[in-house]
Amino acid sequence: MKTLKLIGTVFALTLALPAIAADVGAGQKIAEATCAACHGAQGNKPAIPGAPRLAGQHEDYLLKALNDYKSGARKNGVMAPMAANLSKQDMQNVAAYFAAQPDGLVLKK
């Protein structure tokens, strides 16, 4: 019985750990090569009208958005092909990079 409890505890702890550790440096390289053309190098100064600020956005939100663009659950003619070329690790890295950027999201008063 103790062995079964131990196995259950280990399994629960394993589920609580992130599946993929993010590499902010790798995310920066992808962002500078791919995302900067529209969102700006750090995601805080969009280069084209209508492109959202990504700097300071929540990492989980960015990751979900990228996954949804890739799967087709979220429709956008520009973002779908961008996300299609990213692996799960790439998306995790890019999301972590933009989430770590300062001067991001602001509230308008």
Helices and strands as residue ranges (DSSP letters): H 2-16, H 24-30, I 31-35, H 36-39, H 59-71, H 79-84, H 88-99
